[in-house]
Amino acid sequence: MRTQRRQAEQREVHYHEARILLLIARFTTPKSGLAGLTKLAKLDFLLRYPAMLERLLAAGEASWPEGTAPTPSERLAVESRMTRYKYGPWDQRYYSILGSLTARGLITYGNSARAEFRATPQGAAAATSLAATPEWAVVDSRIRLLKQNFNKSGSALKNLIYDRLPDAVDRPWRTEI
């Protein structure tokens, strides 16, 4: 029983790492990366809660590229819960996920006023391989939609979520969304 639980936990960790790697890789350009933990957390929130993302898209449901709209079950649930924290949705696993991706040479990040996360060449190759699989193709398409419509600063994303998705943030700190 303990071994099965440990294996399930490891699969979950790998799942979160893969999603974050895809997100960082798609926002990495030759000149810049994904700027800041706030931006990472807000984009990840919209990725994990596609029904919330749909509410922010200008044309709503019509904005989704073919095959990427939330399924009926996704409209009622989320892929993994986040917690309401100081500046909105947050997942306490970000630090360990980012550390693991860095330790394996898949991302780098600078520690200036705000961290900028970049996929390394090895990380970009891994993300490209992941995106080519049926399991990750929809996630990758949704990330591309995020980049096209929400490539804003972390503060601007936070304000957008606070203004347009009050039900996601009007709750006590450390409660699940």
C-alpha positions, 0 to 999 in steps of 0.5 A: 500500500505504501509503495502504491501511494508513493508511486502515485505521488511521484506520478503527480509530481512529474505531472506538475513538473511537465506542465510547468516546463511546458509553460516556461518553454512556451514563454521563453524567447531568445531575448526573455523568459517567463518573468516572475513567480506571480506571472507563473502562478496566474498563468498556471491558474488559468491553465488548470482552471480552463472554465475561468480562462474561458471567462477571461477570453474576449469571445468566450467559448468561441476563442478556443482553437479547435479541440482545446475548449474545456470538456463538460467534466473540466467545466465542473472540476479542475485538474488539481486544486490551488490555494487562495493566498496573498495575491490570488491563486497559488500552489505551494509546490512551485518552489520544489517543482522549479528547483527540480526542473533547475537541478535537472538542467531543464530551466534556469532562473535569475534572482533579480528583483523578480525571477525570470524563468527560461527553458534551457535547450534541453528543457525546450527539447523535452517540452517539444517532445511532450507537446507532440504527445496526445496527452499533452497536445491540448495543454500545449495548445492552451498555453499557446492561447495563454501566450497570445492573449495573456502575455502580461506582467504578473501584476496585470494578470493578478489585477485581471483575475481580481477584477473579472474573477472575484469568485476565485479570490473572494475567500479566506487565505489558504482555502482551496479554490 
